[in-house]
């Protein structure tokens, strides 16, 4: 069942990526460590892949949009989710990133059970933009079922994340002008 859901998520992600304008997308890949709060759990490495759609809000210092995420741990656990992301500029190169993504969690070893399939992943990170439009961030995330189950140990992860393909990142880095985006203020 978990494999079927993950295949459907990957198929939906691929169709979404192919349907959206290339310049409006951002991809994020990351690797790190996942620490389960349950003492007997199998902590392990974790990898993540995210797709950020074109922002539905672009302001002077912030942008927000919809995103999809997939994660896999070295123990074989998986998470797929979707929700909102926010990026806030701290200056020309530094930024904060945050996201909240409800989704489904599938544990491979039973000791990594988080209490339910439904989990909410929240993330907060600090990043740096490079002149070529890509960015690197350090982020922490937490998965929890928000006490919708009697058992809610949660899991915390730390990631080093690579971002690329985002026109807002390229715009803020001075590589493209807002007029290239279609309007003078960068809104779509």
Residue frames as a rotation matrix with the C-alpha (Angstrom) as fourth column:
UNK 1
0.567 0.824 0.000 0.00
0.824 -0.567 0.000 0.00
0.000 0.000 -1.000 0.00
UNK 2
0.465 -0.453 -0.760 2.77
0.153 -0.805 0.574 2.45
-0.872 -0.383 -0.305 0.94
UNK 3
-0.598 -0.752 0.279 4.64
0.367 0.052 0.929 1.75
-0.713 0.657 0.245 -2.29
UNK 4
-0.165 0.643 0.748 1.50
0.979 0.014 0.203 2.36
0.120 0.766 -0.632 -4.35
UNK 5
0.793 0.471 -0.386 0.89
0.546 -0.830 0.110 5.72
-0.269 -0.298 -0.916 -2.65
UNK 6
0.071 -0.856 -0.511 4.50
0.059 -0.508 0.859 6.79
-0.996 -0.091 0.014 -3.14
UNK 7
-0.657 -0.271 0.703 4.34
0.667 0.224 0.710 5.83
-0.350 0.936 0.034 -6.86
UNK 8
0.319 0.853 0.414 1.15
0.932 -0.362 0.028 7.89
0.174 0.377 -0.910 -7.22
UNK 9
0.696 -0.130 -0.706 2.80
0.271 -0.863 0.426 10.85
-0.665 -0.488 -0.565 -5.47
UNK 10
-0.390 -0.918 -0.071 5.84
0.194 -0.158 0.968 10.67
-0.900 0.364 0.240 -7.75
UNK 11
-0.440 0.310 0.843 3.58
0.898 0.164 0.409 10.45
-0.011 0.936 -0.351 -10.83
UNK 12
0.673 0.738 -0.042 1.53
0.740 -0.672 0.045 13.45
0.005 -0.062 -0.998 -9.67
UNK 13
0.382 -0.637 -0.670 4.72
0.141 -0.676 0.723 15.38
-0.913 -0.371 -0.169 -8.91
UNK 14
-0.628 -0.650 0.428 6.12
0.486 0.102 0.868 14.63
-0.608 0.753 0.252 -12.38
UNK 15
-0.060 0.686 0.725 2.90
0.970 -0.131 0.204 15.75
0.235 0.716 -0.657 -14.08
UNK 16
0.798 0.339 -0.498 2.83
0.503 -0.830 0.241 18.95
-0.332 -0.443 -0.833 -12.00
UNK 17
-0.041 -0.914 -0.405 6.43
0.171 -0.406 0.898 19.74
-0.984 -0.032 0.173 -12.86
UNK 18
-0.686 -0.238 0.687 5.84
0.671 0.158 0.724 19.19
-0.281 0.958 0.052 -16.58
UNK 19
0.196 0.885 0.422 2.66
0.953 -0.273 0.128 21.31
0.229 0.377 -0.898 -16.57
UNK 20
0.705 0.076 -0.705 4.09
0.434 -0.833 0.344 24.38
-0.561 -0.549 -0.620 -14.79
UNK 21
0.884 -0.444 0.147 6.18
-0.149 -0.565 -0.812 27.08
0.443 0.696 -0.565 -16.49
UNK 22
0.370 -0.817 -0.442 9.83
0.738 0.548 -0.394 26.19
0.564 -0.181 0.806 -16.05
UNK 23
-0.428 -0.620 0.657 10.84
0.147 -0.766 -0.626 29.67
0.892 -0.171 0.419 -14.87
UNK 24
0.190 0.612 0.767 8.30
-0.681 -0.481 0.553 29.57
0.708 -0.627 0.325 -12.03
UNK 25
0.836 0.218 -0.504 9.54
0.077 0.863 0.500 26.43
0.544 -0.456 0.704 -10.35
UNK 26
0.034 -0.862 0.506 11.98
-0.955 -0.176 -0.237 25.70
0.293 -0.475 -0.829 -7.61
UNK 27
0.631 0.034 -0.775 13.43
0.063 0.994 0.094 22.32
0.774 -0.108 0.624 -6.77
UNK 28
0.222 -0.543 0.810 15.02
-0.957 -0.279 0.075 21.50
0.185 -0.792 -0.582 -3.44
UNK 29
0.537 -0.138 -0.832 17.05
0.126 0.989 -0.082 18.43
0.834 -0.061 0.548 -2.55
UNK 30
0.238 -0.441 0.865 18.49
-0.890 -0.456 0.013 17.77
0.389 -0.773 -0.501 0.85
UNK 31
0.190 -0.238 -0.952 20.22
0.271 0.945 -0.182 15.26
0.944 -0.223 0.244 3.07
UNK 32
-0.123 -0.231 0.965 20.53
-0.793 -0.561 -0.236 15.04
0.596 -0.795 -0.115 6.80
UNK 33
-0.912 -0.199 -0.360 19.76
0.085 0.765 -0.639 13.10
0.402 -0.613 -0.680 9.96
UNK 34
0.054 0.983 0.178 16.41
-0.439 -0.136 0.888 12.07
0.897 -0.126 0.424 11.39
UNK 35
-0.939 -0.344 0.007 15.99
-0.118 0.304 -0.945 11.60
0.323 -0.888 -0.326 15.14
UNK 36
-0.017 0.967 -0.255 12.84
0.121 0.255 0.959 9.89
0.993 -0.015 -0.121 16.38
UNK 37
-0.143 0.009 0.990 11.68
-0.828 -0.549 -0.114 10.97
0.542 -0.836 0.086 19.83
UNK 38
0.885 0.459 0.082 10.70
-0.441 0.767 0.465 7.40
0.151 -0.447 0.882 20.73
UNK 39
0.287 -0.870 0.401 13.70
-0.812 0.001 0.584 5.88
-0.508 -0.493 -0.706 22.57
UNK 40
0.010 -0.280 0.960 13.61
0.098 0.956 0.277 2.50
-0.995 0.092 0.037 20.77
UNK 41
0.898 0.417 -0.138 13.24
-0.070 -0.175 -0.982 4.02
-0.434 0.892 -0.128 17.28
UNK 42
0.214 -0.798 0.563 15.80
0.869 0.419 0.263 3.56
-0.446 0.433 0.783 14.51
UNK 43
0.588 -0.109 -0.801 17.34
-0.192 -0.981 -0.007 7.02
-0.786 0.158 -0.598 13.90
UNK 44
0.098 -0.553 0.828 19.01
0.813 0.524 0.253 7.31
-0.573 0.648 0.501 10.50
UNK 45
-0.889 -0.393 -0.235 20.05
0.139 -0.720 0.680 9.44
-0.436 0.573 0.694 7.54
UNK 46
0.199 0.976 0.091 17.27
0.547 -0.033 -0.836 11.14
-0.813 0.216 -0.540 5.60
UNK 47
-0.893 -0.388 0.227 16.93
0.394 -0.432 0.812 12.49
-0.217 0.814 0.538 2.09
UNK 48
0.043 0.935 -0.352 14.32
0.387 -0.340 -0.857 14.92
-0.921 -0.099 -0.377 0.80
UNK 49
-0.836 -0.138 0.531 13.07
0.545 -0.310 0.779 16.24
0.057 0.941 0.335 -2.51
UNK 50
-0.109 0.820 -0.562 10.70
0.461 -0.459 -0.759 19.19
-0.880 -0.342 -0.329 -2.80
UNK 51
-0.521 0.101 0.848 8.93
0.781 -0.345 0.521 20.95
0.345 0.933 0.101 -5.62
UNK 52
-0.386 0.390 -0.836 7.86
0.401 -0.745 -0.533 24.57
-0.831 -0.541 0.132 -5.03
UNK 53
0.164 0.547 0.821 5.28
0.986 -0.087 -0.139 25.93
-0.004 0.833 -0.554 -7.48
UNK 54
-0.453 -0.240 0.859 5.24
0.413 -0.910 -0.036 29.54
0.790 0.338 0.511 -8.65
UNK 55
-0.886 0.100 -0.453 4.52
0.412 -0.279 -0.868 31.78
-0.213 -0.955 0.206 -5.67
UNK 56
0.026 0.949 0.315 0.93
0.907 -0.154 0.391 32.94
0.420 0.275 -0.865 -5.23
UNK 57
0.967 0.170 -0.192 2.23
0.238 -0.874 0.424 35.91
-0.096 -0.455 -0.885 -3.22
UNK 58
-0.028 -0.983 0.181 5.34
0.938 -0.088 -0.335 37.98
0.345 0.161 0.925 -3.98
UNK 59
0.935 0.289 -0.203 6.05
0.349 -0.845 0.405 40.96
-0.054 -0.450 -0.891 -1.75
UNK 60
0.698 -0.695 0.170 9.02
-0.592 -0.695 -0.408 43.23
0.402 0.184 -0.897 -1.22
UNK 61
-0.276 -0.859 0.432 10.74
-0.955 0.193 -0.226 40.82
0.110 -0.475 -0.873 1.21
UNK 62
-0.495 0.165 0.853 8.68
-0.350 0.861 -0.369 37.64
-0.796 -0.481 -0.368 1.13
UNK 63
-0.372 0.483 -0.793 7.05
-0.830 0.209 0.517 35.13
0.415 0.851 0.323 -1.16
UNK 64
-0.409 0.337 0.848 4.63
-0.505 0.691 -0.517 32.27
-0.761 -0.639 -0.113 -0.47
UNK 65
-0.189 0.356 -0.915 3.37
-0.923 0.253 0.289 29.36
0.334 0.900 0.281 -2.54
UNK 66
0.790 0.512 0.337 2.36
-0.578 0.805 0.133 25.71
-0.203 -0.299 0.932 -2.65
UNK 67
-0.262 -0.937 -0.230 4.83
-0.952 0.290 -0.096 22.84
0.157 0.194 -0.968 -2.41
UNK 68
0.879 0.367 -0.304 5.10
-0.329 0.929 0.170 19.06
0.345 -0.050 0.937 -2.51
UNK 69
-0.019 -0.913 0.409 7.62
-0.998 -0.006 -0.059 17.03
0.057 -0.409 -0.911 -0.54
UNK 70
0.838 0.149 -0.525 8.93
-0.133 0.989 0.067 13.48
0.529 0.014 0.849 -0.40
UNK 71
0.094 -0.815 0.572 11.32
-0.990 -0.136 -0.031 12.08
0.103 -0.563 -0.820 2.19
UNK 72
0.767 0.030 -0.640 13.00
-0.043 0.999 -0.005 8.70
0.640 0.032 0.768 2.65
UNK 73
0.533 -0.596 0.600 15.14
-0.818 -0.181 0.546 7.59
-0.217 -0.782 -0.584 5.59
UNK 74
-0.418 -0.798 -0.435 17.96
-0.824 0.534 -0.188 5.08
0.382 0.280 -0.881 5.68
UNK 75
-0.747 0.227 0.625 15.70
-0.313 0.709 -0.631 2.86
-0.587 -0.667 -0.459 7.79
UNK 76
-0.871 0.398 0.287 13.19
0.471 0.515 0.716 2.77
0.137 0.759 -0.636 4.92
UNK 77
-0.137 0.843 -0.520 10.58
0.647 -0.322 -0.691 5.17
-0.750 -0.431 -0.501 6.30
UNK 78
-0.709 -0.065 0.703 8.84
0.649 -0.450 0.613 7.48
0.277 0.891 0.361 3.85
UNK 79
-0.186 0.665 -0.723 6.81
0.445 -0.599 -0.666 10.69
-0.876 -0.445 -0.184 3.95
UNK 80
-0.665 0.090 0.741 4.84
0.665 -0.380 0.643 12.40
0.339 0.921 0.193 1.17
UNK 81
-0.030 0.666 -0.746 3.05
0.793 -0.438 -0.423 15.68
-0.608 -0.604 -0.515 1.74
UNK 82
-0.363 -0.029 0.931 1.94
0.723 -0.640 0.262 18.97
0.588 0.768 0.254 0.34
UNK 83
0.376 0.481 -0.792 1.32
0.864 -0.490 0.112 22.40
-0.335 -0.727 -0.600 1.79
UNK 84
0.949 0.037 0.314 2.56
0.145 -0.933 -0.329 25.96
0.281 0.358 -0.890 1.86
UNK 85
0.020 -0.968 -0.252 6.05
0.999 0.030 -0.035 27.44
0.042 -0.251 0.967 1.86
UNK 86
0.988 0.154 -0.028 7.25
0.156 -0.983 0.093 30.92
-0.013 -0.096 -0.995 2.81
UNK 87
0.014 -0.997 0.079 10.58
0.971 -0.005 -0.237 32.59
0.237 0.080 0.968 2.02
UNK 88
0.949 0.250 -0.193 11.56
0.302 -0.899 0.317 35.82
-0.095 -0.359 -0.929 3.78
UNK 89
0.342 -0.852 0.397 14.56
0.463 -0.214 -0.860 37.90
0.817 0.478 0.321 2.70
UNK 90
0.639 -0.256 -0.725 17.00
0.678 -0.257 0.689 38.99
-0.362 -0.932 0.010 5.40
UNK 91
0.111 -0.630 -0.768 19.11
-0.328 -0.753 0.570 40.89
-0.938 0.189 -0.290 2.88
UNK 92
0.216 -0.019 -0.976 20.42
-0.969 -0.123 -0.212 40.48
-0.116 0.992 -0.045 -0.64
UNK 93
-0.428 -0.482 -0.764 21.80
-0.618 0.773 -0.142 36.98
0.660 0.411 -0.629 -0.03
UNK 94
-1.000 -0.014 -0.002 20.42
-0.008 0.637 -0.771 35.61
0.012 -0.771 -0.637 3.26
UNK 95
-0.265 0.964 -0.023 16.86
-0.680 -0.170 0.714 34.32
0.684 0.205 0.700 3.70
UNK 96
-0.649 0.249 0.718 14.60
-0.503 0.568 -0.652 32.40
-0.570 -0.785 -0.243 6.07
UNK 97
-0.541 0.546 -0.639 12.46
-0.492 0.412 0.767 29.56
0.682 0.729 0.046 4.78
UNK 98
-0.679 0.419 0.602 9.46
-0.470 0.382 -0.796 27.90
-0.564 -0.824 -0.062 6.40
UNK 99
-0.509 0.606 -0.611 6.87
-0.558 0.308 0.771 25.35
0.656 0.733 0.181 5.34
UNK 100
-0.423 0.496 0.758 3.97
-0.605 0.468 -0.644 23.37
-0.675 -0.731 0.102 6.74
UNK 101
-0.425 0.203 -0.882 3.03
-0.788 0.396 0.470 20.18
0.445 0.896 -0.009 4.90
UNK 102
0.163 0.539 0.827 0.38
-0.720 0.638 -0.274 17.71
-0.675 -0.551 0.492 6.04
UNK 103
-0.087 -0.214 -0.973 0.91
-0.901 0.433 -0.015 14.28
0.424 0.876 -0.230 4.54
UNK 104
0.921 0.378 -0.091 1.30
-0.335 0.891 0.307 10.55
0.198 -0.252 0.947 4.98
UNK 105
-0.090 -0.948 0.304 4.12
-0.996 0.077 -0.052 8.79
0.026 -0.307 -0.951 6.86
UNK 106
0.846 0.281 -0.454 4.99
-0.321 0.947 -0.012 5.14
0.426 0.156 0.891 6.33
UNK 107
0.243 -0.774 0.584 7.33
-0.902 0.041 0.430 3.46
-0.357 -0.631 -0.688 8.80
UNK 108
0.126 -0.304 -0.944 9.48
-0.584 0.747 -0.318 0.56
0.802 0.592 -0.083 7.69
UNK 109
-0.743 -0.269 -0.613 10.62
0.301 0.683 -0.665 -0.78
0.598 -0.679 -0.426 11.06
UNK 110
0.250 0.950 -0.186 7.63
0.614 -0.007 0.789 -0.87
0.748 -0.312 -0.586 13.45
UNK 111
-0.002 -0.299 -0.954 9.69
0.963 -0.257 0.078 0.92
-0.268 -0.919 0.289 16.13
UNK 112
-0.934 -0.358 -0.003 9.55
0.338 -0.885 0.321 4.07
-0.118 0.299 0.947 13.95
UNK 113
-0.101 0.979 0.178 5.77
0.894 0.011 0.448 4.32
0.437 0.205 -0.876 14.26
UNK 114
-0.937 -0.202 0.284 4.75
0.105 -0.940 -0.324 7.97
0.333 -0.274 0.902 14.77
UNK 115
-0.741 0.671 -0.003 1.24
-0.048 -0.057 -0.997 7.08
-0.670 -0.739 0.075 15.93
UNK 116
0.436 0.886 0.158 -0.66
0.144 0.105 -0.984 7.40
-0.888 0.452 -0.081 12.65
UNK 117
-0.009 -0.369 0.930 -0.20
0.987 0.145 0.067 7.60
-0.159 0.918 0.363 8.90
UNK 118
0.685 0.315 0.657 -1.34
0.449 -0.893 -0.039 11.26
0.574 0.322 -0.753 9.03
UNK 119
0.063 -0.711 -0.700 1.58
0.908 -0.251 0.337 13.50
-0.415 -0.657 0.630 9.99
UNK 120
0.974 0.146 0.171 2.31
0.200 -0.911 -0.361 17.21
0.103 0.386 -0.917 9.64
UNK 121
0.082 -0.996 -0.035 5.83
0.996 0.081 0.026 18.24
-0.023 -0.037 0.999 8.73
UNK 122
0.990 0.095 -0.100 6.92
0.099 -0.995 0.031 21.74
-0.097 -0.041 -0.994 9.70
UNK 123
0.233 -0.948 0.218 10.27
0.967 0.202 -0.157 23.19
0.105 0.247 0.963 8.63
UNK 124
0.971 -0.077 -0.225 12.33
-0.038 -0.984 0.175 26.26
-0.235 -0.161 -0.958 9.45
UNK 125
0.383 -0.875 0.296 15.64
0.909 0.414 0.046 27.10
-0.163 0.251 0.954 7.79
UNK 126
0.539 -0.381 -0.751 18.28
-0.211 -0.924 0.318 29.73
-0.816 -0.013 -0.578 7.14
UNK 127
0.537 -0.281 0.795 19.70
0.767 0.555 -0.322 30.00
-0.350 0.783 0.514 3.63
UNK 128
-0.079 -0.650 -0.756 22.22
-0.123 -0.746 0.654 31.81
-0.989 0.144 -0.021 1.46
UNK 129
0.890 0.410 0.201 21.74
0.181 0.087 -0.980 32.68
-0.419 0.908 0.003 -2.24
UNK 130
-0.207 -0.960 0.189 24.61
0.551 0.046 0.833 32.40
-0.808 0.277 0.519 -4.67
UNK 131
-0.395 -0.042 -0.918 25.13
-0.454 -0.859 0.235 34.67
-0.799 0.509 0.321 -7.66
UNK 132
-0.971 -0.007 -0.237 24.08
-0.215 0.445 0.869 31.93
0.100 0.895 -0.434 -10.10
UNK 133
-0.205 0.978 0.022 20.54
-0.807 -0.182 0.562 31.82
0.554 0.098 0.827 -8.65
UNK 134
0.120 0.219 -0.968 20.97
0.298 0.923 0.245 28.66
0.947 -0.318 0.045 -6.61
UNK 135
0.193 -0.011 0.981 20.88
-0.818 -0.554 0.155 28.61
0.541 -0.833 -0.116 -2.82
UNK 136
-0.417 -0.342 -0.842 22.02
0.259 0.844 -0.470 26.51
0.871 -0.414 -0.263 0.13
UNK 137
0.158 0.503 0.850 20.11
-0.735 -0.514 0.441 26.27
0.659 -0.695 0.288 3.39
UNK 138
-0.901 -0.274 -0.335 20.34
0.061 0.686 -0.725 24.58
0.429 -0.674 -0.602 6.77
UNK 139
-0.154 0.949 0.274 16.91
-0.723 -0.297 0.624 23.57
0.673 -0.102 0.732 8.01
UNK 140
-0.972 0.035 0.234 15.28
-0.149 0.677 -0.721 21.71
-0.184 -0.735 -0.652 10.89
UNK 141
-0.330 0.910 -0.251 11.96
-0.583 0.012 0.813 19.93
0.743 0.414 0.526 10.57
UNK 142
-0.811 0.203 0.548 9.50
-0.418 0.454 -0.787 18.21
-0.409 -0.867 -0.283 12.88
UNK 143
-0.516 0.701 -0.492 6.91
-0.258 0.421 0.870 15.58
0.817 0.576 -0.036 12.06
UNK 144
-0.921 0.328 0.210 3.93
-0.159 0.174 -0.972 15.14
-0.355 -0.929 -0.108 14.37
UNK 145
-0.601 0.789 0.131 0.39
0.649 0.386 0.656 13.87
0.467 0.479 -0.744 14.11
UNK 146
-0.652 0.288 0.702 -0.70
-0.366 -0.930 0.041 16.91
0.664 -0.230 0.711 16.17
UNK 147
-0.881 0.241 0.407 -2.12
-0.311 0.355 -0.882 14.62
-0.357 -0.903 -0.238 18.85
UNK 148
-0.015 0.872 -0.489 -4.72
-0.977 0.091 0.191 13.19
0.211 0.481 0.851 16.47
UNK 149
0.276 0.001 -0.961 -3.53
0.002 1.000 0.001 9.81
0.961 -0.002 0.276 17.81
UNK 150
0.995 0.082 0.057 -2.99
-0.061 0.047 0.997 8.64
0.079 -0.995 0.052 21.39
UNK 151
0.366 -0.928 0.073 0.64
0.688 0.322 0.650 7.91
-0.627 -0.187 0.756 20.47
UNK 152
0.946 -0.015 0.324 2.57
0.213 -0.725 -0.655 10.95
0.244 0.688 -0.683 19.18
UNK 153
0.440 -0.840 -0.317 6.35
0.706 0.105 0.701 10.63
-0.556 -0.532 0.639 19.64
UNK 154
0.917 -0.068 -0.392 7.29
-0.259 -0.851 -0.457 12.83
-0.302 0.521 -0.798 16.66
UNK 155
0.370 -0.848 0.379 10.52
0.892 0.439 0.112 12.95
-0.261 0.296 0.919 14.69
UNK 156
0.737 -0.244 -0.631 13.04
-0.203 -0.969 0.138 15.77
-0.645 0.027 -0.764 14.25
UNK 157
0.499 -0.587 0.638 15.41
0.856 0.451 -0.253 16.15
-0.139 0.672 0.727 11.32
UNK 158
0.322 -0.476 -0.819 18.21
-0.196 -0.879 0.434 18.46
-0.926 0.020 -0.376 10.29
UNK 159
0.637 0.011 0.771 18.95
0.704 0.398 -0.588 19.01
-0.313 0.917 0.245 6.59
UNK 160
-0.470 -0.629 -0.619 21.49
-0.055 -0.680 0.731 20.64
-0.881 0.378 0.285 4.35
UNK 161
0.369 0.791 0.488 19.35
0.568 0.224 -0.792 21.69
-0.736 0.569 -0.367 1.34
UNK 162
-0.817 -0.576 -0.041 20.24
0.261 -0.432 0.864 22.78
-0.515 0.695 0.503 -2.22
UNK 163
0.310 0.927 -0.210 17.72
0.287 -0.302 -0.909 25.02
-0.906 0.221 -0.360 -4.05
UNK 164
-0.832 -0.544 -0.112 17.71
0.099 -0.344 0.934 25.73
-0.546 0.765 0.340 -7.77
UNK 165
-0.686 0.508 0.522 15.45
0.676 0.180 0.714 26.93
0.269 0.843 -0.467 -10.57
UNK 166
0.144 0.798 -0.586 13.62
0.911 -0.339 -0.237 29.64
-0.388 -0.499 -0.775 -8.62
UNK 167
0.020 -0.126 0.992 13.01
0.723 -0.683 -0.101 32.87
0.690 0.719 0.078 -10.51
UNK 168
0.927 0.281 0.247 12.43
0.037 -0.726 0.687 34.82
0.372 -0.628 -0.683 -7.28
UNK 169
0.576 -0.803 -0.149 15.87
0.472 0.178 0.863 33.69
-0.667 -0.568 0.482 -6.11
UNK 170
-0.201 -0.663 0.721 17.35
0.979 -0.117 0.165 34.80
-0.024 0.739 0.673 -9.45
UNK 171
0.440 0.428 0.790 15.39
0.473 -0.858 0.201 38.09
0.763 0.285 -0.579 -9.31
UNK 172
0.999 -0.014 -0.036 16.54
0.025 -0.479 0.877 38.90
-0.029 -0.877 -0.479 -5.77
UNK 173
0.288 -0.955 0.069 20.12
0.642 0.246 0.726 38.00
-0.711 -0.165 0.684 -6.67
UNK 174
0.197 -0.149 -0.969 19.91
-0.398 -0.916 0.060 40.61
-0.896 0.374 -0.240 -9.46
UNK 175
-0.712 -0.516 0.476 20.20
0.153 0.548 0.822 38.06
-0.685 0.658 -0.312 -12.27
UNK 176
-0.513 0.603 0.611 16.80
0.749 -0.033 0.662 38.96
0.419 0.797 -0.434 -13.81
UNK 177
-0.967 0.186 0.175 14.68
-0.234 -0.920 -0.315 42.06
0.102 -0.346 0.933 -13.48
UNK 178
-0.496 0.853 0.163 11.05
0.071 0.226 -0.971 42.16
-0.866 -0.470 -0.173 -12.28
UNK 179
0.050 0.534 -0.844 10.04
-0.847 -0.425 -0.320 43.26
-0.530 0.731 0.431 -15.81
UNK 180
-0.724 -0.360 -0.588 11.29
-0.619 0.715 0.324 39.87
0.304 0.598 -0.741 -17.05
UNK 181
-0.914 0.387 0.123 8.65
0.223 0.731 -0.645 38.30
-0.339 -0.562 -0.755 -14.81
UNK 182
-0.416 0.788 0.453 5.79
0.837 0.138 0.529 40.04
0.354 0.600 -0.717 -16.61
UNK 183
0.738 0.635 0.226 4.99
0.487 -0.734 0.473 42.98
0.466 -0.239 -0.852 -14.31
UNK 184
0.189 -0.711 0.677 6.97
-0.236 -0.702 -0.672 45.79
0.953 -0.033 -0.301 -12.75
UNK 185
0.215 -0.097 0.972 6.54
-0.968 -0.154 0.199 44.48
0.130 -0.983 -0.127 -9.18
UNK 186
-0.776 -0.614 -0.145 7.31
-0.604 0.789 -0.110 40.85
0.182 0.002 -0.983 -9.97
UNK 187
-0.305 0.729 0.613 3.76
-0.403 0.484 -0.777 39.62
-0.863 -0.484 0.147 -9.27
UNK 188
-0.957 -0.031 0.290 2.22
0.219 0.578 0.786 37.19
-0.192 0.816 -0.546 -11.68
